Amino acid sequence: MTDPPYLRIATEIRRRIAAGELREGEKVPSTRQIVAEWGVAMATATKVLATLKQDGLVVAKSGKGTVVASRGPKAAPKAAPKTEADLSRERVVKAAIRIADAEGIRALSMRRIASGLGVATMALYRHVAAKEELILEMADVALGEIRFPADPPAGWRAQLELMARAQWALFRRHPWLAQALSVTRPQPLPNLLRHADWATRALDGHGLPASTIMYAHITIFNHVRGIALNFEAETETEAGTASSVEDWLARQEPILWDLVSDGRFPNFAGVVSRAPFDYDLDTLFEFGLQRLLDGYAVLLAKAS
């Protein structure tokens, strides 16, 4: 019996990886390249990459697309318990974070976690009551990775910059985290409150009303989180298309110029033509952070 097309293509890409034709960290054929090379439908090409991901041969990397997975030491799955008796809440949370980091929060399920740990799905429920509870625990553990210094840097601005940049780096490491946190319905997480305590301490004692201090704290956190929401979306998009943001922008640029060249948007067209613009998230984060802090400086000057 002949294997279906997606399996034949996956086998060929698997062979290329094993032979070293595709090395660790190198991009594998994208869905469009698979369609062009093998003459199959887009759905088939998508299934090829999904099969390779399930086998652990490829992973989605933000900014790169789908690449050959690391073949580093197999000791990494050490966290996986050998039996259900070795299972613990901490092991479940760590396994869930690894999956969410690599595949996105939508890929996370109790069955997927159990499979990674080599235990029955029902065994997880002795340690976490539901997926929602697990995600909150994951968020708190991730937020706890930031250790604020015992001796803060001098000045409120330096303290807020330290916090915001630490949060930005954290959201980069865990693309799912921004989506797991809410500003309108803040979760009572101990490690999240440590961030709030740092921010309010930086702003307190300068004559600002308590409500203004809280608004300022929430605004700066939401600036970091708001831009970081793009990490998860970009990871999931690239996982499905193996297309980097650079590839996507290169395809969209001619369409954009067609839209602005007929004179309908003269102001926008004029600004874009005079200054190159890069949709770089780090640049957007830093630009917004500095403008917010400039505004806070005005508030503090008026209060003093």
C-alpha positions as CSV (number, residue, x, y, z in Angstrom):
1,M,0.0,0.0,0.0
2,T,1.4,3.4,-1.0
3,D,2.0,6.0,1.7
4,P,-0.1,9.2,1.4
5,P,1.8,12.1,-0.2
6,Y,2.4,14.0,3.1
7,L,4.2,11.0,4.6
8,R,6.4,10.5,1.5
9,I,7.4,14.2,1.6
10,A,8.0,14.1,5.4
11,T,10.1,11.0,4.9
12,E,12.3,12.8,2.3
13,I,12.7,15.9,4.5
14,R,13.5,13.5,7.4
15,R,16.2,11.9,5.2
16,R,17.7,15.3,4.4
17,I,17.9,16.1,8.1
18,A,19.5,12.7,9.0
19,A,22.0,13.1,6.1
20,G,23.1,16.5,7.3
21,E,21.7,18.2,4.2
22,L,19.6,20.3,6.5
23,R,21.4,21.1,9.7
24,E,20.3,22.1,13.1
25,G,18.8,25.6,13.1
26,E,18.5,25.7,9.3
27,K,15.1,26.5,7.7
28,V,13.3,23.5,6.2
29,P,11.2,23.9,3.1
30,S,8.2,26.1,3.8
31,T,4.6,25.2,2.8
32,R,4.9,27.2,-0.4
33,Q,8.2,25.5,-1.2
34,I,6.7,22.1,-0.6
35,V,3.8,23.0,-2.9
36,A,6.2,24.1,-5.6
37,E,8.7,21.2,-5.3
38,W,6.2,18.3,-4.9
39,G,3.2,19.7,-6.6
40,V,0.8,19.1,-3.7
41,A,-2.0,21.1,-2.2
42,M,-1.3,23.7,0.6
43,A,-3.2,21.5,3.1
44,T,-0.9,18.6,2.3
45,A,2.2,20.8,2.7
46,T,0.9,22.0,6.1
47,K,0.4,18.4,7.2
48,V,4.0,17.6,6.3
49,L,5.3,20.3,8.6
50,A,2.9,19.3,11.4
51,T,4.1,15.6,11.1
52,L,7.8,16.7,11.4
53,K,6.9,18.9,14.4
54,Q,5.2,16.0,16.1
55,D,8.3,13.9,15.5
56,G,10.4,16.6,17.2
57,L,12.5,17.1,14.1
58,V,11.6,20.7,13.5
59,V,10.4,23.7,15.6
60,A,9.0,27.1,14.8
61,K,11.4,30.0,15.6
62,S,10.2,33.6,15.8
63,G,11.8,35.6,13.0
64,K,13.1,32.5,11.2
65,G,10.2,30.2,10.4
66,T,10.4,26.4,10.8
67,V,13.9,25.1,11.4
68,V,15.6,21.8,12.2
69,A,15.3,21.2,15.9
70,S,18.3,20.9,18.2
71,R,19.7,17.5,18.6
72,G,21.3,18.4,21.8
73,P,21.7,16.0,24.7
74,K,18.7,13.8,25.4
75,A,19.1,14.6,29.0
76,A,16.9,17.6,28.6
77,P,13.7,15.6,29.2
78,K,15.1,14.8,32.6
79,A,12.2,16.6,34.1
80,A,9.8,13.9,32.8
81,P,8.9,11.5,35.6
82,K,9.6,7.8,35.1
83,T,6.3,6.9,36.7
84,E,3.1,8.6,37.8
85,A,4.4,8.4,41.4
86,D,7.2,10.7,40.4
87,L,4.8,13.3,39.1
88,S,4.5,16.6,40.9
89,R,2.8,20.0,40.4
90,E,6.2,21.6,39.6
91,R,7.0,19.0,37.0
92,V,3.7,19.5,35.3
93,V,4.1,23.2,35.2
94,K,7.6,23.1,33.8
95,A,6.5,20.6,31.1
96,A,3.6,22.9,30.2
97,I,6.0,25.9,29.9
98,R,8.3,24.0,27.6
99,I,5.4,23.1,25.3
100,A,3.9,26.6,25.3
101,D,7.4,28.2,24.6
102,A,8.0,25.9,21.7
103,E,4.5,25.5,20.2
104,G,2.3,28.3,21.5
105,I,-0.4,28.4,24.2
106,R,-3.1,27.1,21.8
107,A,-1.1,23.8,21.4
108,L,-1.2,23.3,25.2
109,S,-3.6,20.7,26.4
110,M,-3.7,18.3,29.3
111,R,-3.3,15.4,26.9
112,R,-0.3,17.0,25.2
113,I,1.4,17.6,28.5
114,A,0.7,14.1,29.7
115,S,2.1,12.7,26.4
116,G,5.3,14.7,26.9
117,L,5.6,13.4,30.5
118,G,4.8,9.8,29.5
119,V,1.9,9.5,31.9
120,A,-1.9,9.1,31.6
121,T,-3.8,12.4,31.2
122,M,-5.9,11.8,34.3
123,A,-2.7,11.6,36.4
124,L,-2.3,15.4,35.8
125,Y,-5.5,16.2,37.6
126,R,-4.1,15.0,40.9
127,H,-1.8,18.1,40.7
128,V,-3.8,20.7,38.8
129,A,-7.6,21.0,38.7
130,A,-7.9,22.5,35.2
131,K,-6.0,24.0,32.3
132,E,-7.0,27.5,33.4
133,E,-5.4,26.9,36.8
134,L,-2.3,25.5,35.2
135,I,-1.9,28.5,32.9
136,L,-2.0,30.9,35.9
137,E,0.7,28.8,37.7
138,M,2.8,28.8,34.5
139,A,2.5,32.6,34.4
140,D,3.5,33.0,38.0
141,V,6.5,30.8,37.6
142,A,7.6,32.6,34.5
143,L,7.2,36.1,36.2
144,G,9.3,34.8,39.1
145,E,12.3,34.5,36.7
146,I,12.8,38.2,37.1
147,R,14.8,39.0,40.2
148,F,14.8,42.7,41.0
149,P,18.0,44.0,42.7
150,A,18.0,44.5,46.4
151,D,19.6,48.0,45.8
152,P,17.5,49.8,43.1
153,P,19.3,52.1,40.7
154,A,19.1,55.8,41.5
155,G,16.1,57.6,40.2
156,W,12.5,56.6,39.4
157,R,13.2,56.6,35.6
158,A,16.1,54.1,35.9
159,Q,14.0,51.9,38.1
160,L,11.1,51.8,35.7
161,E,13.4,51.2,32.7
162,L,15.0,48.3,34.5
163,M,11.6,46.8,35.2
164,A,10.2,47.3,31.6
165,R,13.2,45.9,29.9
166,A,13.3,42.9,32.2
167,Q,9.6,42.3,31.4
168,W,10.3,42.7,27.7
169,A,13.0,40.1,27.8
170,L,10.7,37.8,29.8
171,F,7.9,38.1,27.2
172,R,10.4,37.3,24.5
173,R,11.5,34.1,26.3
174,H,7.9,33.1,26.8
175,P,5.8,34.4,23.8
176,W,2.6,33.0,25.3
177,L,2.9,34.9,28.6
178,A,1.5,38.3,27.4
179,Q,-1.7,36.5,26.3
180,A,-2.0,34.7,29.7
181,L,-2.1,38.0,31.6
182,S,-4.9,40.5,31.8
183,V,-5.0,44.2,32.5
184,T,-8.8,44.5,32.8
185,R,-9.0,41.4,35.0
186,P,-5.7,41.3,36.8
187,Q,-4.8,37.9,38.3
188,P,-3.7,37.8,42.0
189,L,-0.3,36.2,41.3
190,P,2.5,36.7,43.9
191,N,5.2,37.3,41.3
192,L,3.0,39.7,39.4
193,L,2.6,41.7,42.6
194,R,6.3,41.9,42.9
195,H,6.4,43.8,39.6
196,A,3.6,46.1,40.8
197,D,5.5,46.7,44.1
198,W,8.7,47.7,42.3
199,A,6.8,50.1,40.0
200,T,4.8,51.8,42.7
201,R,7.9,52.1,44.9
202,A,9.7,53.9,42.1
203,L,6.9,56.4,41.6
204,D,5.8,56.9,45.3
205,G,7.1,59.8,47.4
206,H,7.2,62.3,44.6
207,G,3.9,64.1,45.3
208,L,1.7,62.1,42.9
209,P,-1.8,61.0,44.0
210,A,-2.1,57.3,44.7
211,S,-4.5,56.9,41.8
212,T,-2.0,58.5,39.4
213,I,0.7,56.1,40.6
214,M,-1.5,53.1,39.9
215,Y,-2.5,54.4,36.5
216,A,1.2,55.0,35.6
217,H,2.2,51.5,36.8
218,I,-0.6,49.9,34.8
219,T,0.1,52.0,31.7
220,I,3.7,51.1,31.5
221,F,3.0,47.4,32.1
222,N,0.3,47.4,29.4
223,H,2.7,49.1,27.0
224,V,5.2,46.2,27.4
225,R,2.5,43.5,27.4
226,G,0.6,45.1,24.4
227,I,3.6,45.0,22.0
228,A,4.6,41.6,23.4
229,L,1.2,40.1,22.3
230,N,2.7,40.1,18.8
231,F,5.3,37.5,19.8
232,E,2.7,34.7,20.2
233,A,0.8,35.6,17.1
234,E,4.1,35.7,15.1
235,T,5.2,32.4,16.5
236,E,1.9,30.7,15.6
237,T,1.9,32.3,12.1
238,E,5.4,31.2,11.3
239,A,4.6,27.7,12.7
240,G,1.9,27.4,10.1
241,T,3.5,29.0,7.2
242,A,7.3,28.8,7.8
243,S,7.3,32.4,6.6
244,S,9.3,35.0,8.6
245,V,8.0,38.6,9.1
246,E,10.7,39.8,6.7
247,D,9.3,37.4,4.0
248,W,5.8,38.6,4.6
249,L,6.7,42.3,4.5
250,A,8.7,41.8,1.3
251,R,5.5,40.4,-0.3
252,Q,3.3,43.2,1.1
253,E,5.5,46.1,0.1
254,P,4.6,46.3,-3.6
255,I,0.9,46.2,-2.6
256,L,1.4,49.0,-0.1
257,W,3.1,51.2,-2.8
258,D,0.3,50.5,-5.2
259,L,-2.1,51.8,-2.6
260,V,-0.2,55.0,-1.8
261,S,1.0,55.9,-5.3
262,D,-2.4,57.2,-6.6
263,G,-2.5,60.2,-4.3
264,R,-5.3,59.0,-1.9
265,F,-3.1,59.1,1.1
266,P,-0.6,62.0,0.5
267,N,0.5,62.6,4.1
268,F,1.2,59.0,4.8
269,A,3.0,58.5,1.5
270,G,5.1,61.6,2.0
271,V,6.3,60.6,5.5
272,V,7.0,57.0,4.4
273,S,9.0,58.1,1.4
274,R,11.1,60.5,3.4
275,A,12.2,58.1,6.2
276,P,12.7,54.3,6.1
277,F,10.5,52.5,8.6
278,D,11.2,49.1,10.2
279,Y,8.4,47.1,11.8
280,D,10.8,46.0,14.5
281,L,9.2,45.1,17.8
282,D,12.2,46.1,19.9
283,T,12.3,49.5,18.3
284,L,8.5,50.0,18.9
285,F,8.9,48.9,22.5
286,E,11.8,51.3,23.2
287,F,10.2,54.2,21.4
288,G,7.0,53.9,23.4
289,L,8.8,53.3,26.6
290,Q,10.8,56.5,26.3
291,R,7.8,58.6,25.3
292,L,5.9,57.3,28.3
293,L,8.7,58.1,30.7
294,D,9.0,61.5,29.2
295,G,5.4,62.1,30.0
296,Y,5.9,60.8,33.6
297,A,8.7,63.3,34.0
298,V,6.3,66.1,33.2
299,L,3.8,64.7,35.8
300,L,6.4,64.4,38.5
301,A,7.7,67.9,37.7
302,K,4.3,69.4,38.2
303,A,3.7,67.4,41.4
304,S,6.9,68.5,43.1
